[in-house]
Amino acid sequence: MTQSYEVPMSRIDARIPLAVRETIDRAAAMQGRTRTDFLIEAALEKAERVIAEQTVIRLAMRDQELLAAALLEEKVSGSTPFLKDLAAEYAARVEST
């Protein structure tokens, strides 16, 4: 005996120009899909791409912060003018975002 699970569903309504709808319908038909299936997959692909890009950017920023902190906290005889300038430039960039 197999169990079936109902997936919660939600509705999205959008008013779009007729020419846009016709283009979407044409593309969906070329793939042998319904308009709804085509739109859902296209929107999901875009949403996943945006989330992935934003996550990578945040991780990259966090990595920059960790590197800068490690450089600033490193025990050396003294910071060179280059490191001081680099730290100041980084701090200015981080504060401006």
N, C-alpha and C positions, 0 to 999 in steps of 0.2 A: 504494500500500500504506500503510495507516495503522498507526501504532504505538499500542499500548494500554499504559498505565502502571497498575500496581496501586497503589492507595492503601492505605497501612498502616492497619489497623483495630484497634480496641481494644473491649473489652467493659466495660459498666458494669452492675452488678447492684444493685438496691435493693429493700428490703422496705418496702412502703407499706400503709397501711390499705386495705381493700377499697373503702370509700366514695371514697377519693382516686382509686384506679384507675378506678372507674366514672365519676367526673367527667372524668378525663383521656380515657377512651375515648369518652365522649359528645362532648366538645369536638373530639377528633380526627375522629370520624365526621361531625360537622357541617361540617368542612372537607374531608371526603373523603380523609382521610389515615390512615396507620397510627399506632398508639400510639407506635411508635419514632420515626417521622418527626416527629410532633408534639412529643415530649419533646426530641429533639435540637435542633430549631429553637428551642423555648422556652428551653432551657438555654443555647444559643449566644447568643441575643439578650440574655439576662440577663448572661451573662459579658462580652460585648462592651460592654454599657452600664456595668457596674461598672468595667471597665478604662478606658473613656473618662472616666468621672467621676473616678476616682482620678488619671488622667494630668492632667486639667484642674486638679485641686486642687494637684498637685505643681508644675505649671507656674506656677500663680498664686502659690504660696508662693515659688518661685524668683524670680519677678518682684518680689515684695515685698522679698526679700532684696537684690536688685540695686538697687532704688530706695532702700532704706534706706542701703546702702553708698554710693551716689552722693551722697545728701544729707549723710551724715556726712563724706565726703571732699572735698566741695566747698570750694574756697578762698574763704572770706569773711573779713571782718574779725573775726568771732567768732560763735559759735553763740548764737542767741537762747534765752532760757529756754523758749520754746515748742518749738523744735527739740530741745533737750536732753530735755524731758519726753516729746516724741513718740518720740525714739530709745530712751529708757529703757522706755517702755511697749511699744514694738515688741520690744525685746530680751527683756522679761519674757514676752511672748506666744510668741515663738519658742522660748525655753527650756522653756516649759511643754508644748510639743507633742512 
